[in-house]
Amino acid sequence: MSDHKNPFLEPYNTPHDTVPFDRIRLEDFEEAFMEGIRRDNEQIEKTINNPEKPTFDNTIINTEEDEGYYDLLSRVSSVFFNLLSAETNDEMDALAQKMQPILTQHANDVRLNPRLFERIRKVHLHHRHLTPEEKMLLDNCYDGFVRSGALLDEAGKEKLRQLTEEASMLSLQFSQNLLKENKAFQLHITDEAQLDGLPETAREAAALTAQEQGKQGWVFTLDMPSYSPFMTYSTQRELRKQMYMARNTECTHDNSENNLEICKRLINLRREIAQLLGYKTYADYVLKRRMASNSRNVYHLLDDLIDAYKPTAKKEREELNKLFEHEQHHQKRQTSNVKLQNELRPWDTAFYTHKLQMKKYNLDQEMLRPYFELSKVIDGVFGLANKLYGITFKENKDIPVYHPDVKAYEVFDKDGSYLAVFYADFHPRKGKQGGAWMTEFQGQHWEMNSEKGKEKTIKENVRPHVSVVMNLTKPTADKPALLTLGEVETFLHEFGHSLHGMFANSRFESLSGTNVWWDFVELPSQFMENYAVEKEFLRTFAFHYQTGEPLPDELIERIVKSRNFMAATACLRQVSFGLLDMAYYTKKDEFTEDIIPFEKKAWKKAILGEQLPDTCMTVQFSHIMAGGYSAGYYSYKWAEVLDADAFSVFKRNGIFDQKTAQRFRDEVLSKGGTEHPMTLYKRFRGGEPTIDALLKRNGIKKTKK
């Protein structure tokens, strides 16, 4: 008989009560989920059976802080679903399929409980003497129940249950299909001649992948550290085409991982949910709780960006085409017997963009890699946080982690006090989704103490455990992990989210850290990206991994000069994704069209290059199908306006200015969702943002001398 105890059901007894990953078994999750639901239901019964008049403390606080939900169900949920993205396997996928409908049903049971809602409604009508944060929590709680169907009649509630349970299962299926498709493809090369053009780092990584699989030669995958260098440097056009088509037709094939019908059904389910709740479209439903407020304002932003950036993007495309044509003519003169292509195809874009960058700036990602060794980049990013905010990071190997790749750090504030735990998961692997994201294993909140007849006092400021998960270039047998400048930017982006989480200082977890409106959440992350091309920052950490020589000034100057290279094209790409998202979620009637042609039409006015009939973004667009950005992808551009405007203050005062950084921390980063985001931003900035700073940063609008 096993003496194993479920670690979720007893004190962790780990540094800072971090998750005891080393003690968790797969079977522990289901037991903890079910016990968490039981405790949650028990606490809710206590609340609704309380004979006292409903008050903020005995109703709203109980809903927010009850022991069952926050002490168990949220803890096991955060661990399970974070691992489902970062370290899954077939058994976890199967358990997710089993638990998802149970958890969705439980969430519906809570939100559609008429007796619980009646208490919340009474508090909302008759509340008095609340702090702004308490008022925000009350409004969020009431709105959350209403937006989850609390005002529907019984037939409506039953319909909503069916729709939300189906949507949650399909979102899970979407993600699992995408992961399987992504990991299923490999380009296995055994002829070294087919590696022509590829840099040594790409070859070594591919050789390591092949070796790990017991294969000869080189293996390239669709993970970005493998895919991106291949598309950028390989001279083998047919192999580039093979890689491009594999990546851009994921989940469109006639197999069990096809996401086309899943996407169509998700779009209709969300429309039906919104209309059941009284909204014309799903976008109307979502934008009610966003800074943008309505779809008209979203389209206004996207159209303004198209008008501002498209002329420059057309010039960028013309430059690319001219270079392609010049290369083709040159090649024809050299090798008359070779059949040449007469047009730039999508699998050529990265290859010729790189050539154009070399021609204009003599700048290449591979030139920079030796200066961006991962451990030095970590030092640089942590050092930036220290320069701005005075915080320090110390690796603690006693903190359990879920994979050997993961590093765990204690974070200390400028006064030396403990601030947070920070996990960093850097490299791709089999059970890990692509992309990069920040998440939490524990959110910041205050634990309160009270004695009967006395006001509640703070027992403990529970500090957050935040995590960044990325897919950066892996080390090889001969070299440490050497990053591209783009990967450095990715690190800075996710680290910005982490600072938002680590600096959180709210009473309530649901208002803490990154729990803000979606079109505000990207401000702290995109703000940090600005530092990637700042000379003063690069000089703090960019040293050659072999010689220790600093990144030469001349290379830094080229980085700074090239910062707006293809910026207009990149902007329109993001805008096109926003247009696609809005096209789906502003539908008032049933969506019956075929996904692929609809996609091409939806983003046409922002797309300049060729659109292939078989490729499809929608079926792998996790953000809007399974990631919480449905009717919200515009948020990246919305927040970019904010981040450019905010960084202009630092540019004026000094990019490491601690007074400005402290104000940014105090007025934005630490406040979470305790106030309206525009109120927070204006308090820091002194006014509302304009698009001018973004246009100037991207070179679209010239700065006055």
Sequence and secondary structure as in RCSB ss.txt:
>XXXX:A:sequence
MSDHKNPFLEPYNTPHDTVPFDRIRLEDFEEAFMEGIRRDNEQIEKTINNPEKPTFDNTIINTEEDEGYYDLLSR
VSSVFFNLLSAETNDEMDALAQKMQPILTQHANDVRLNPRLFERIRKVHLHHRHLTPEEKMLLDNCYDGFVRSGA
LLDEAGKEKLRQLTEEASMLSLQFSQNLLKENKAFQLHITDEAQLDGLPETAREAAALTAQEQGKQGWVFTLDMP
SYSPFMTYSTQRELRKQMYMARNTECTHDNSENNLEICKRLINLRREIAQLLGYKTYADYVLKRRMASNSRNVYH
LLDDLIDAYKPTAKKEREELNKLFEHEQHHQKRQTSNVKLQNELRPWDTAFYTHKLQMKKYNLDQEMLRPYFELS
KVIDGVFGLANKLYGITFKENKDIPVYHPDVKAYEVFDKDGSYLAVFYADFHPRKGKQGGAWMTEFQGQHWEMNS
EKGKEKTIKENVRPHVSVVMNLTKPTADKPALLTLGEVETFLHEFGHSLHGMFANSRFESLSGTNVWWDFVELPS
QFMENYAVEKEFLRTFAFHYQTGEPLPDELIERIVKSRNFMAATACLRQVSFGLLDMAYYTKKDEFTEDIIPFEK
KAWKKAILGEQLPDTCMTVQFSHIMAGGYSAGYYSYKWAEVLDADAFSVFKRNGIFDQKTAQRFRDEVLSKGGTE
HPMTLYKRFRGGEPTIDALLKRNGIKKTKK
>XXXX:A:secstr
      GGGS   SGGG   GGG  HHHHHHHHHHHHHHHHHHHHHHHT  S   IIIIIIHHHH HHIIIIIHH
HHHHHHHHHHHS  HHHHHHHHHHHHHHHHHHHHHHT HHHHHHHHHHHHH  S  HHHHHHHHHHHHHHHHTTT
TS HHHHHHHHHHHHHHHHHHHHHHHHHHHHHHH  EEE  GGGGTT  HHHHHHHHHHHHHTT SSEEE SSHH
HHHHHHHH   HHHHHHHHHHHHTTT SSSTT  HHHHHHHHHHHHHHHHHTT SSHHHHHHTTSTT SHHHHHH
HHHHHHHHHHHHHHHHHHHHHHHHHHHHHHHHHH TTS    S  GGGHHHHHHHHHHHHH   HHHHGGG BHH
HHHHHHHHHHHHHH  EEEE TTS  SSTT EEEEEE TTS EEEEEEEE S  TT  SS EEEEEE  EEEEE 
 TTS  EEEEEE  EEEEE       SSS  B  HHHHHHHHHHHHHHHHHHT   SSGGGSTT S HHHHTHHH
HHHHGGGG HHHHTTT B TTT  B  HHHHHHHHHTTTTTHHHHHHHHHHHHHHHHHHHT  S   S HHHHHH
HHTGGG  S   TT  SGGG HHHHTSS TTTTTHHHHHHHHHHHHHHHHHHH TT HHHHHHHIIIIITTTTSS
 HHHHHHHHHSS   SHHHHHHTTSS    
